[in-house]
Amino acid sequence: MTSFVTKFSLSSIAVGCLLAAGLAFTPISAKADTFTGLKPVSPQPTEAQLAPGLAVQYYGAELNSVSELDDWMGYKDGTKGVPLPMLNYSSGEGDVLTTKSNDFVGANIQGFIKMDKPGRYTFLVQSNDGVYVAIGNKLIYEDPDVHADRFSDELVLEISVAGWYPIHVKYFEKRNTSTLELYWETPDGGDMDFVPAAAFAHMKDN
């Protein structure tokens, strides 16, 4: 395994290449935000009710902030997209997420994330452009405006009850390159890595 002293020395492309090669990286942040009191889904969904990945609604619009995406969502229905198996997208100038568009994309992403044991989960978000991430009905990170690839600080979630938790991500890409990535380190320890596909699901009728 390969560790690096600081996440800021790695580009999204470099991280992706390392992960694709089976190598891991251990970002170290100068700051960590800690969140408690997150609420699991109640009642917990059964496996029969769930489909893999996260549901997504797309909005074709030139956006400058997550609040502008909120405005669009308030008066316009989105277009249902192919579910997102993971949040591991660093597309350069290619298509954004599971769309066939490479610019002017807004995405409202919802579903569940499974934390299968109590303990401390450390997350990192990388985005380009704006992003909003809520887990367990609590906002854990927002970087809402147009920006180049940028990591969050470490986001520490103290989980007291194992199970499925709601996750809600709002994201937009204005033009040129796009990135939306979610990493975690579980209570088992180990290296920071993408949240795996097995940890994401959504209701079958969504």
GROMACS elastic network, one bead per residue, 0.5 to 0.9 nm:
[ bonds ]
;  ai    aj funct       b0    kb
    1    22     6  0.84297   500
    1    23     6  0.55868   500
    1    24     6  0.57579   500
    1    25     6  0.76343   500
    1   191     6  0.84902   500
    2    18     6  0.88090   500
    2    23     6  0.62385   500
    2    24     6  0.57735   500
    2    25     6  0.58699   500
    2    26     6  0.79295   500
    3     6     6  0.89936   500
    3    23     6  0.89306   500
    3    24     6  0.68508   500
    3    26     6  0.51229   500
    3    27     6  0.77283   500
    3   191     6  0.82753   500
    4     7     6  0.70371   500
    4     9     6  0.81739   500
    4    10     6  0.85426   500
    4    25     6  0.60480   500
    4    26     6  0.58855   500
    4    27     6  0.64245   500
    4    28     6  0.79757   500
    5     8     6  0.89332   500
    5     9     6  0.82149   500
    5    26     6  0.74802   500
    5    27     6  0.66263   500
    5    28     6  0.62295   500
    6     9     6  0.58559   500
    6    10     6  0.77936   500
    6    26     6  0.79416   500
    6    27     6  0.53441   500
    6    28     6  0.51507   500
    6    29     6  0.68966   500
    6    30     6  0.89877   500
    7    10     6  0.56312   500
    7    11     6  0.84098   500
    7    25     6  0.83380   500
    7    26     6  0.76155   500
    7    28     6  0.61904   500
    7    29     6  0.72447   500
    7   151     6  0.78182   500
    8    11     6  0.74663   500
    8    27     6  0.81789   500
    8    28     6  0.89438   500
    8    29     6  0.88165   500
    8   150     6  0.83866   500
    8   151     6  0.76205   500
   10    13     6  0.80336   500
   10    14     6  0.59430   500
   10    15     6  0.62934   500
   11    14     6  0.51258   500
   11    15     6  0.62891   500
   11    16     6  0.85892   500
   11   149     6  0.77486   500
   11   150     6  0.88976   500
   12    15     6  0.51774   500
   12    16     6  0.61171   500
   12    17     6  0.86266   500
   12    90     6  0.67244   500
   12   126     6  0.79253   500
   12   149     6  0.70214   500
   12   150     6  0.86520   500
   12   179     6  0.78095   500
   12   181     6  0.89076   500
   13    16     6  0.50736   500
   13    17     6  0.61714   500
   13    18     6  0.86566   500
   13    90     6  0.71160   500
   13    92     6  0.85514   500
   14    17     6  0.51395   500
   14    18     6  0.62522   500
   14    19     6  0.87095   500
   15    18     6  0.51135   500
   15    19     6  0.62281   500
   15    20     6  0.85657   500
   15    24     6  0.83742   500
   15    25     6  0.75959   500
   16    19     6  0.51669   500
   16    20     6  0.60439   500
   16    21     6  0.85257   500
   16    88     6  0.84302   500
   16    90     6  0.77465   500
   17    20     6  0.50694   500
   17    21     6  0.61378   500
   17    22     6  0.87375   500
   17    23     6  0.85397   500
   18    21     6  0.51335   500
   18    22     6  0.64506   500
   18    23     6  0.50336   500
   18    24     6  0.64436   500
   18    25     6  0.77371   500
   19    22     6  0.50932   500
   19    23     6  0.52167   500
   19    24     6  0.59241   500
   19    25     6  0.81158   500
   19   193     6  0.76797   500
   19   194     6  0.84234   500
   20    23     6  0.73460   500
   21    24     6  0.87706   500
   24   191     6  0.60919   500
   24   192     6  0.68997   500
   24   193     6  0.66723   500
   25   191     6  0.62302   500
   25   192     6  0.61356   500
   25   193     6  0.73767   500
   26   190     6  0.86875   500
   26   191     6  0.54989   500
   26   192     6  0.54097   500
   26   193     6  0.83785   500
   27   124     6  0.88089   500
   27   154     6  0.86722   500
   27   191     6  0.87014   500
   27   192     6  0.71160   500
   28    31     6  0.87110   500
   28   153     6  0.88327   500
   28   154     6  0.79770   500
   29    32     6  0.68136   500
   29   152     6  0.88197   500
   29   153     6  0.58578   500
   29   154     6  0.60406   500
   30   153     6  0.74680   500
   30   154     6  0.83987   500
   31   153     6  0.58282   500
   31   154     6  0.64997   500
   31   155     6  0.88663   500
   32   122     6  0.88746   500
   32   153     6  0.58319   500
   32   155     6  0.57269   500
   32   156     6  0.66354   500
   33   140     6  0.82760   500
   33   153     6  0.72814   500
   33   154     6  0.62948   500
   33   156     6  0.58507   500
   33   157     6  0.84773   500
   34   122     6  0.89170   500
   34   140     6  0.87133   500
   34   154     6  0.84923   500
   34   155     6  0.60683   500
   34   157     6  0.58836   500
   34   158     6  0.73088   500
   35    38     6  0.74414   500
   35   138     6  0.83215   500
   35   140     6  0.72651   500
   35   155     6  0.75915   500
   35   156     6  0.60766   500
   35   158     6  0.61495   500
   35   159     6  0.88266   500
   36   156     6  0.86778   500
   36   157     6  0.62233   500
   36   158     6  0.52075   500
   36   159     6  0.70378   500
   36   160     6  0.84784   500
   37   136     6  0.82370   500
   37   138     6  0.84986   500
   37   157     6  0.89458   500
   37   158     6  0.77181   500
   37   159     6  0.77380   500
   37   160     6  0.80608   500
   38   135     6  0.71887   500
   38   137     6  0.66716   500
   38   138     6  0.64797   500
   38   157     6  0.79996   500
   38   158     6  0.79254   500
   38   159     6  0.69930   500
   38   160     6  0.83631   500
   38   165     6  0.81143   500
   39    42     6  0.83384   500
   39   135     6  0.82865   500
   39   137     6  0.63908   500
   39   138     6  0.81630   500
   39   159     6  0.89896   500
   39   161     6  0.86568   500
   39   165     6  0.67426   500
   39   166     6  0.80363   500
   40    43     6  0.85220   500
   40    44     6  0.77007   500
   40   135     6  0.89893   500
   40   136     6  0.57821   500
   40   137     6  0.84725   500
   40   161     6  0.74535   500
   40   162     6  0.80171   500
   40   163     6  0.65915   500
   40   164     6  0.58602   500
   40   166     6  0.67533   500
   41    44     6  0.53160   500
   41    45     6  0.75737   500
   41   112     6  0.81802   500
   41   136     6  0.76785   500
   41   163     6  0.78615   500
   41   164     6  0.59283   500
   41   165     6  0.52418   500
   41   166     6  0.61481   500
   42    45     6  0.78879   500
   42   164     6  0.89162   500
   42   165     6  0.89348   500
   44   163     6  0.74154   500
   44   164     6  0.66365   500
   44   165     6  0.87217   500
   45    48     6  0.81160   500
   45    49     6  0.62156   500
   45    50     6  0.70852   500
   45   164     6  0.77701   500
   45   203     6  0.81083   500
   46    49     6  0.53205   500
   46    50     6  0.67802   500
   47    50     6  0.53128   500
   47    51     6  0.81559   500
   48    51     6  0.81890   500
   48   204     6  0.86256   500
   49   202     6  0.83668   500
   49   203     6  0.58331   500
   49   204     6  0.59237   500
   49   205     6  0.85406   500
   50   201     6  0.60792   500
   50   202     6  0.55337   500
   50   204     6  0.53201   500
   50   205     6  0.88086   500
   51    54     6  0.84458   500
   51   200     6  0.88677   500
   51   201     6  0.55668   500
   51   202     6  0.54151   500
   51   203     6  0.59598   500
   51   204     6  0.51471   500
   51   205     6  0.87769   500
   52    83     6  0.78383   500
   52    84     6  0.84665   500
   52    85     6  0.66803   500
   52   197     6  0.75909   500
   52   198     6  0.75898   500
   52   199     6  0.88772   500
   52   200     6  0.63859   500
   52   202     6  0.64337   500
   52   203     6  0.87267   500
   52   204     6  0.86538   500
   53    83     6  0.56112   500
   53    84     6  0.51445   500
   53    86     6  0.64639   500
   53   111     6  0.76667   500
   53   112     6  0.85040   500
   53   197     6  0.65962   500
   53   198     6  0.81144   500
   53   199     6  0.83433   500
   53   200     6  0.50011   500
   53   202     6  0.62680   500
   54    82     6  0.89554   500
   54    83     6  0.52578   500
   54    84     6  0.50621   500
   54    85     6  0.64879   500
   54    86     6  0.75919   500
   54    87     6  0.89147   500
   54   109     6  0.64054   500
   54   110     6  0.57328   500
   54   111     6  0.50432   500
   54   112     6  0.72571   500
   54   113     6  0.89270   500
   54   167     6  0.87819   500
   54   200     6  0.62814   500
   54   201     6  0.55740   500
   54   202     6  0.54636   500
   54   203     6  0.89120   500
   55    80     6  0.79862   500
   55    81     6  0.74332   500
   55    82     6  0.74941   500
   55    84     6  0.66856   500
   55   108     6  0.82770   500
   55   109     6  0.56969   500
   55   110     6  0.53755   500
   55   111     6  0.61015   500
   55   201     6  0.81401   500
   55   202     6  0.61174   500
   55   203     6  0.82743   500
   55   206     6  0.63359   500
   56    78     6  0.89114   500
   56    79     6  0.83319   500
   56    80     6  0.61235   500
   56    81     6  0.54531   500
   56    82     6  0.70794   500
   56    83     6  0.59469   500
   56    84     6  0.72162   500
   56   107     6  0.64016   500
   56   108     6  0.55367   500
   56   110     6  0.64316   500
   56   111     6  0.88157   500
   56   206     6  0.86677   500
   57    77     6  0.83521   500
   57    78     6  0.51182   500
   57    79     6  0.51895   500
   57    81     6  0.56870   500
   57    82     6  0.88704   500
   57   106     6  0.82983   500
   57   107     6  0.57051   500
   57   108     6  0.51845   500
   57   109     6  0.66075   500
   57   110     6  0.88098   500
   58    77     6  0.88243   500
   58    78     6  0.51365   500
   58    80     6  0.63269   500
   58    81     6  0.64027   500
   58    99     6  0.80052   500
   58   105     6  0.68287   500
   58   106     6  0.56273   500
   58   108     6  0.65189   500
   58   109     6  0.87276   500
   59    69     6  0.80853   500
   59    72     6  0.76323   500
   59    73     6  0.80004   500
   59    76     6  0.84250   500
   59    77     6  0.80238   500
   59    78     6  0.52360   500
   59    79     6  0.65844   500
   59   104     6  0.82672   500
   59   105     6  0.58912   500
   59   107     6  0.62526   500
   59   108     6  0.82810   500
   59   172     6  0.89114   500
   60    78     6  0.83754   500
   60    79     6  0.87995   500
   60   101     6  0.86803   500
   60   103     6  0.85923   500
   60   104     6  0.57658   500
   60   105     6  0.50618   500
   60   106     6  0.63069   500
   60   107     6  0.89391   500
   61    69     6  0.83882   500
   61    72     6  0.83668   500
   61   103     6  0.87687   500
   61   104     6  0.50602   500
   61   105     6  0.59843   500
   61   106     6  0.67172   500
   61   174     6  0.82203   500
   62   103     6  0.80689   500
   62   105     6  0.72024   500
   62   106     6  0.83373   500
   62   172     6  0.88954   500
   62   173     6  0.82667   500
   62   174     6  0.58100   500
   62   175     6  0.82903   500
   63    66     6  0.77381   500
   63    67     6  0.89790   500
   63    68     6  0.61488   500
   63    69     6  0.66806   500
   63   104     6  0.68066   500
   63   105     6  0.78763   500
   63   106     6  0.74568   500
   63   145     6  0.89514   500
   63   146     6  0.85476   500
   63   172     6  0.69846   500
   63   173     6  0.75034   500
   63   174     6  0.58667   500
   64    67     6  0.84040   500
   64    68     6  0.67209   500
   64    69     6  0.84096   500
   64   129     6  0.86578   500
   64   130     6  0.79877   500
   64   144     6  0.84430   500
   64   145     6  0.59568   500
   64   146     6  0.58827   500
   64   172     6  0.82712   500
   64   173     6  0.86113   500
   64   174     6  0.68723   500
   65    68     6  0.53066   500
   65    69     6  0.67269   500
   65    70     6  0.88987   500
   65   129     6  0.84901   500
   65   130     6  0.61766   500
   65   131     6  0.85590   500
   65   143     6  0.89612   500
   65   144     6  0.53016   500
   65   146     6  0.65820   500
   65   172     6  0.76923   500
   66    70     6  0.62749   500
   66    71     6  0.87263   500
   66   106     6  0.86236   500
   66   130     6  0.60694   500
   66   131     6  0.66321   500
   66   132     6  0.72204   500
   66   142     6  0.88379   500
   66   143     6  0.84505   500
   66   144     6  0.50303   500
   66   145     6  0.66586   500
   66   170     6  0.69808   500
   66   171     6  0.68437   500
   66   172     6  0.70166   500
   67    71     6  0.63470   500
   67    72     6  0.88017   500
   67   144     6  0.75187   500
   67   145     6  0.88537   500
   68    72     6  0.64197   500
   68    73     6  0.86757   500
   69    72     6  0.50845   500
   69    73     6  0.61709   500
   69    74     6  0.85787   500
   69   106     6  0.64286   500
   69   107     6  0.81651   500
   69   108     6  0.85990   500
   69   170     6  0.79283   500
   69   171     6  0.81049   500
   69   172     6  0.74739   500
   70    73     6  0.50212   500
   70    74     6  0.61428   500
   70   170     6  0.85354   500
   71    74     6  0.50503   500
   71    75     6  0.68509   500
   71    76     6  0.85419   500
   72    75     6  0.56776   500
   72    76     6  0.56259   500
   72    77     6  0.81926   500
   72    78     6  0.86445   500
   73    76     6  0.54621   500
   73    77     6  0.65514   500
   73    78     6  0.71236   500
   73   108     6  0.82990   500
   74    77     6  0.81643   500
   78    81     6  0.89851   500
   78   107     6  0.84912   500
   78   108     6  0.83780   500
   80    83     6  0.86130   500
   80   206     6  0.88551   500
   81    84     6  0.85065   500
   81    98     6  0.67738   500
   81    99     6  0.69981   500
   82    98     6  0.59478   500
   82    99     6  0.78208   500
   83    86     6  0.89407   500
   83    98     6  0.75276   500
   83   109     6  0.87999   500
   83   202     6  0.87654   500
   84    87     6  0.69085   500
   84    97     6  0.75124   500
   84    98     6  0.69428   500
   84   109     6  0.84234   500
   84   197     6  0.89173   500
   84   200     6  0.89035   500
   85    88     6  0.87583   500
   85   196     6  0.85034   500
   85   197     6  0.54853   500
   85   198     6  0.85986   500
   85   200     6  0.72425   500
   85   201     6  0.83814   500
   86    89     6  0.81349   500
   86   181     6  0.83674   500
   86   182     6  0.82051   500
   86   194     6  0.80096   500
   86   195     6  0.70091   500
   86   196     6  0.64749   500
   86   197     6  0.51736   500
   86   198     6  0.87677   500
   86   199     6  0.86732   500
   86   200     6  0.71400   500
   87    97     6  0.86902   500
   87   180     6  0.61730   500
   87   182     6  0.54471   500
   87   183     6  0.83201   500
   87   194     6  0.75561   500
   87   195     6  0.73862   500
   87   196     6  0.86295   500
   87   197     6  0.85665   500
   88    97     6  0.89891   500
   88   179     6  0.80704   500
   88   180     6  0.62998   500
   88   182     6  0.65038   500
   88   183     6  0.83557   500
   88   194     6  0.66773   500
   88   195     6  0.83020   500
   89    96     6  0.80014   500
   89    97     6  0.63025   500
   89   178     6  0.77350   500
   89   179     6  0.54571   500
   89   180     6  0.51124   500
   89   181     6  0.57514   500
   90    94     6  0.89173   500
   90    96     6  0.86109   500
   90    97     6  0.85575   500
   90   127     6  0.87352   500
   90   128     6  0.87952   500
   90   177     6  0.81450   500
   90   178     6  0.60540   500
   90   180     6  0.63940   500
   90   181     6  0.73409   500
   91    94     6  0.51662   500
   91    95     6  0.65408   500
   91    96     6  0.65548   500
   91    97     6  0.77091   500
   91   102     6  0.87827   500
   91   177     6  0.67046   500
   91   178     6  0.55913   500
   91   179     6  0.62706   500
   91   180     6  0.88491   500
   92    95     6  0.83250   500
   92    96     6  0.87962   500
   92   176     6  0.73904   500
   92   178     6  0.56988   500
   92   179     6  0.74346   500
   93    96     6  0.82778   500
   93   102     6  0.63184   500
   93   103     6  0.82748   500
   93   175     6  0.82794   500
   93   176     6  0.53142   500
   93   178     6  0.68002   500
   94   100     6  0.88210   500
   94   101     6  0.78505   500
   94   102     6  0.53424   500
   94   103     6  0.86806   500
   94   176     6  0.84650   500
   94   177     6  0.73929   500
   94   178     6  0.79296   500
   95    98     6  0.72627   500
   95    99     6  0.61116   500
   95   100     6  0.55016   500
   95   101     6  0.50233   500
   95   103     6  0.77012   500
   95   178     6  0.83734   500
   96    99     6  0.56413   500
   96   100     6  0.71651   500
   96   101     6  0.60326   500
   96   102     6  0.53439   500
   96   103     6  0.71937   500
   96   105     6  0.70765   500
   96   173     6  0.75225   500
   96   177     6  0.85577   500
   96   178     6  0.63533   500
   96   179     6  0.81684   500
   97   100     6  0.85287   500
   97   101     6  0.88254   500
   97   107     6  0.87806   500
   97   178     6  0.84133   500
   97   179     6  0.85290   500
   97   180     6  0.80631   500
   98   101     6  0.87075   500
   99   102     6  0.79284   500
   99   105     6  0.83173   500
  101   104     6  0.76178   500
  101   105     6  0.72238   500
  102   105     6  0.76927   500
  102   173     6  0.84851   500
  102   175     6  0.73590   500
  102   176     6  0.74184   500
  102   177     6  0.80219   500
  102   178     6  0.82162   500
  103   173     6  0.63446   500
  103   174     6  0.57118   500
  103   176     6  0.65823   500
  103   177     6  0.81836   500
  103   178     6  0.84759   500
  104   172     6  0.75483   500
  104   173     6  0.58466   500
  104   175     6  0.61280   500
  105   171     6  0.83529   500
  105   172     6  0.55551   500
  105   173     6  0.53136   500
  105   174     6  0.66302   500
  105   175     6  0.85942   500
  106   170     6  0.76771   500
  106   171     6  0.58468   500
  106   173     6  0.64840   500
  106   174     6  0.83762   500
  107   169     6  0.80045   500
  107   170     6  0.57908   500
  107   171     6  0.51762   500
  107   172     6  0.60125   500
  107   173     6  0.87900   500
  108   168     6  0.76342   500
  108   169     6  0.62366   500
  108   171     6  0.66888   500
  108   172     6  0.88318   500
  109   167     6  0.81213   500
  109   168     6  0.57610   500
  109   170     6  0.60346   500
  109   171     6  0.79438   500
  110   166     6  0.75817   500
  110   167     6  0.58160   500
  110   169     6  0.63705   500
  110   170     6  0.85957   500
  110   202     6  0.72903   500
  111   165     6  0.84392   500
  111   166     6  0.58921   500
  111   167     6  0.55140   500
  111   168     6  0.67317   500
  111   200     6  0.71949   500
  111   201     6  0.57767   500
  111   203     6  0.71564   500
  111   206     6  0.87881   500
  112   135     6  0.85772   500
  112   164     6  0.58616   500
  112   165     6  0.53194   500
  112   167     6  0.52304   500
  112   168     6  0.82547   500
  112   199     6  0.79500   500
  112   200     6  0.56748   500
  112   201     6  0.52238   500
  112   202     6  0.58425   500
  112   203     6  0.85657   500
  113   135     6  0.80734   500
  113   163     6  0.83034   500
  113   164     6  0.55178   500
  113   165     6  0.52817   500
  113   166     6  0.63252   500
  113   167     6  0.61955   500
  113   198     6  0.88687   500
  113   199     6  0.53072   500
  113   201     6  0.66704   500
  113   202     6  0.88819   500
  114   117     6  0.89751   500
  114   162     6  0.78166   500
  114   163     6  0.55294   500
  114   165     6  0.61644   500
  114   166     6  0.88159   500
  114   198     6  0.81323   500
  114   200     6  0.64937   500
  114   201     6  0.82164   500
  115   118     6  0.74077   500
  115   121     6  0.83961   500
  115   159     6  0.78803   500
  115   161     6  0.84674   500
  115   162     6  0.55977   500
  115   163     6  0.54345   500
  115   164     6  0.63300   500
  115   165     6  0.74251   500
  115   186     6  0.83488   500
  115   199     6  0.73407   500
  116   161     6  0.85064   500
  116   163     6  0.53738   500
  116   164     6  0.77929   500
  116   199     6  0.87639   500
  117   159     6  0.79087   500
  117   160     6  0.82880   500
  117   161     6  0.71019   500
  117   163     6  0.73528   500
  117   186     6  0.89187   500
  117   187     6  0.77719   500
  118   121     6  0.88776   500
  118   158     6  0.77762   500
  118   159     6  0.50649   500
  118   161     6  0.54000   500
  118   162     6  0.51930   500
  118   163     6  0.87661   500
  118   187     6  0.77126   500
  119   157     6  0.81676   500
  119   158     6  0.57987   500
  119   159     6  0.51510   500
  119   160     6  0.64234   500
  119   161     6  0.84683   500
  119   162     6  0.86335   500
  119   186     6  0.79960   500
  119   187     6  0.54908   500
  119   188     6  0.88973   500
  120   156     6  0.66169   500
  120   157     6  0.57362   500
  120   159     6  0.61741   500
  120   160     6  0.88410   500
  120   185     6  0.84820   500
  120   186     6  0.67336   500
  120   187     6  0.52678   500
  121   155     6  0.81316   500
  121   156     6  0.57401   500
  121   157     6  0.51388   500
  121   158     6  0.65305   500
  121   159     6  0.73800   500
  121   184     6  0.66821   500
  121   185     6  0.57443   500
  121   187     6  0.58671   500
  122   154     6  0.63515   500
  122   155     6  0.54838   500
  122   157     6  0.62459   500
  122   158     6  0.87894   500
  122   183     6  0.82353   500
  122   184     6  0.53892   500
  122   185     6  0.51073   500
  122   186     6  0.67083   500
  122   187     6  0.84428   500
  122   192     6  0.82354   500
  123   152     6  0.87808   500
  123   153     6  0.86142   500
  123   154     6  0.59049   500
  123   156     6  0.63286   500
  123   157     6  0.77581   500
  123   182     6  0.70591   500
  123   183     6  0.54808   500
  123   185     6  0.65360   500
  123   186     6  0.87949   500
  123   192     6  0.81664   500
  123   195     6  0.88201   500
  124   151     6  0.68312   500
  124   152     6  0.57888   500
  124   153     6  0.66554   500
  124   154     6  0.55156   500
  124   155     6  0.62288   500
  124   181     6  0.81463   500
  124   182     6  0.59201   500
  124   183     6  0.50834   500
  124   184     6  0.63132   500
  124   185     6  0.89362   500
  124   192     6  0.84743   500
  125   131     6  0.89047   500
  125   133     6  0.85856   500
  125   141     6  0.79900   500
  125   150     6  0.82174   500
  125   151     6  0.56445   500
  125   152     6  0.52810   500
  125   153     6  0.80376   500
  125   154     6  0.84027   500
  125   155     6  0.85570   500
  125   180     6  0.75219   500
  125   181     6  0.57440   500
  125   183     6  0.64427   500
  125   184     6  0.89506   500
  126   131     6  0.89166   500
  126   149     6  0.65799   500
  126   150     6  0.54221   500
  126   152     6  0.63357   500
  126   179     6  0.68647   500
  126   180     6  0.58548   500
  126   181     6  0.50955   500
  126   182     6  0.66480   500
  126   183     6  0.84260   500
  127   130     6  0.66533   500
  127   131     6  0.65577   500
  127   143     6  0.80897   500
  127   147     6  0.81492   500
  127   148     6  0.76947   500
  127   149     6  0.55127   500
  127   150     6  0.57031   500
  127   151     6  0.67647   500
  127   152     6  0.84892   500
  127   171     6  0.84095   500
  127   178     6  0.74951   500
  127   181     6  0.64723   500
  127   182     6  0.88981   500
  128   131     6  0.79361   500
  128   146     6  0.71937   500
  128   147     6  0.57568   500
  128   148     6  0.52222   500
  128   150     6  0.67982   500
  128   171     6  0.87748   500
  128   172     6  0.79972   500
  128   173     6  0.66408   500
  128   174     6  0.88541   500
  128   177     6  0.71559   500
  128   178     6  0.51536   500
  128   180     6  0.66277   500
  129   143     6  0.82364   500
  129   144     6  0.77334   500
  129   145     6  0.65735   500
  129   147     6  0.51255   500
  129   148     6  0.64930   500
  129   149     6  0.73768   500
  129   150     6  0.87333   500
  129   171     6  0.73466   500
  129   172     6  0.58966   500
  129   173     6  0.50327   500
  129   174     6  0.68382   500
  129   175     6  0.87159   500
  129   177     6  0.84206   500
  129   178     6  0.66356   500
  129   179     6  0.71886   500
  129   180     6  0.83029   500
  130   142     6  0.78306   500
  130   143     6  0.55348   500
  130   146     6  0.56231   500
  130   147     6  0.69902   500
  130   170     6  0.81199   500
  130   171     6  0.56342   500
  130   172     6  0.55179   500
  130   173     6  0.69948   500
  130   174     6  0.88385   500
  131   141     6  0.79378   500
  131   142     6  0.57063   500
  131   143     6  0.53429   500
  131   144     6  0.53147   500
  131   145     6  0.78032   500
  131   169     6  0.70338   500
  131   170     6  0.56032   500
  131   172     6  0.67793   500
  131   180     6  0.81591   500
  132   139     6  0.76326   500
  132   140     6  0.81684   500
  132   141     6  0.59313   500
  132   143     6  0.65244   500
  132   144     6  0.66032   500
  132   168     6  0.79176   500
  132   169     6  0.54764   500
  132   170     6  0.50318   500
  132   171     6  0.64964   500
  133   138     6  0.85474   500
  133   139     6  0.60302   500
  133   140     6  0.59375   500
  133   141     6  0.52418   500
  133   142     6  0.62942   500
  133   167     6  0.73761   500
  133   168     6  0.58995   500
  133   170     6  0.67270   500
  133   171     6  0.87318   500
  134   137     6  0.59988   500
  134   138     6  0.51391   500
  134   140     6  0.54120   500
  134   141     6  0.70037   500
  134   142     6  0.87711   500
  134   166     6  0.80143   500
  134   167     6  0.56908   500
  134   168     6  0.51541   500
  134   169     6  0.64382   500
  134   170     6  0.89852   500
  135   138     6  0.54470   500
  135   139     6  0.65613   500
  135   140     6  0.67928   500
  135   165     6  0.66196   500
  135   166     6  0.56962   500
  135   168     6  0.65226   500
  135   169     6  0.87206   500
  136   139     6  0.83560   500
  136   164     6  0.89141   500
  136   165     6  0.51863   500
  136   166     6  0.51490   500
  136   167     6  0.65027   500
  136   168     6  0.88553   500
  137   165     6  0.83071   500
  137   166     6  0.66063   500
  137   167     6  0.74611   500
  137   168     6  0.81539   500
  139   142     6  0.76386   500
  139   168     6  0.89271   500
  140   155     6  0.70210   500
  140   156     6  0.89305   500
  140   157     6  0.86504   500
  141   152     6  0.75079   500
  141   155     6  0.78404   500
  142   152     6  0.86654   500
  143   146     6  0.85893   500
  143   147     6  0.86033   500
  143   150     6  0.89366   500
  143   152     6  0.81775   500
  144   147     6  0.88176   500
  144   171     6  0.83518   500
  144   172     6  0.88794   500
  145   172     6  0.89531   500
  146   172     6  0.86151   500
  146   173     6  0.78701   500
  146   174     6  0.72549   500
  147   150     6  0.74124   500
  148   177     6  0.81008   500
  148   178     6  0.85052   500
  148   179     6  0.88046   500
  149   177     6  0.86589   500
  149   178     6  0.79732   500
  149   179     6  0.66862   500
  149   180     6  0.89284   500
  151   154     6  0.88778   500
  152   155     6  0.77451   500
  159   162     6  0.70704   500
  162   165     6  0.88073   500
  164   199     6  0.85975   500
  164   200     6  0.88258   500
  164   201     6  0.88358   500
  171   180     6  0.78932   500
  172   178     6  0.86362   500
  173   176     6  0.81823   500
  173   177     6  0.77141   500
  173   178     6  0.59553   500
  173   179     6  0.82453   500
  174   177     6  0.84898   500
  174   178     6  0.83891   500
  175   178     6  0.78211   500
  181   194     6  0.74411   500
  181   195     6  0.88722   500
  182   193     6  0.84228   500
  182   194     6  0.58945   500
  182   195     6  0.61897   500
  183   192     6  0.63133   500
  183   193     6  0.51334   500
  183   195     6  0.52181   500
  183   196     6  0.87737   500
  184   191     6  0.84556   500
  184   192     6  0.54039   500
  184   193     6  0.56698   500
  184   194     6  0.61723   500
  184   195     6  0.56848   500
  185   188     6  0.78310   500
  185   189     6  0.62155   500
  185   190     6  0.67607   500
  185   191     6  0.63013   500
  185   193     6  0.66951   500
  185   194     6  0.87336   500
  185   195     6  0.84133   500
  186   189     6  0.56526   500
  186   190     6  0.76713   500
  186   191     6  0.88541   500
  186   192     6  0.83470   500
  187   190     6  0.86981   500
  189   192     6  0.85932   500
  190   193     6  0.88886   500
  192   195     6  0.89724   500
  193   196     6  0.82445   500
  194   197     6  0.88614   500
  195   198     6  0.83973   500
  195   199     6  0.67986   500
  195   200     6  0.82951   500
  196   199     6  0.56469   500
  196   200     6  0.74612   500
  197   200     6  0.55505   500
  197   201     6  0.82725   500
  198   201     6  0.77781   500
  201   204     6  0.89261   500
  202   205     6  0.84436   500
  202   206     6  0.69088   500
  203   206     6  0.55532   500
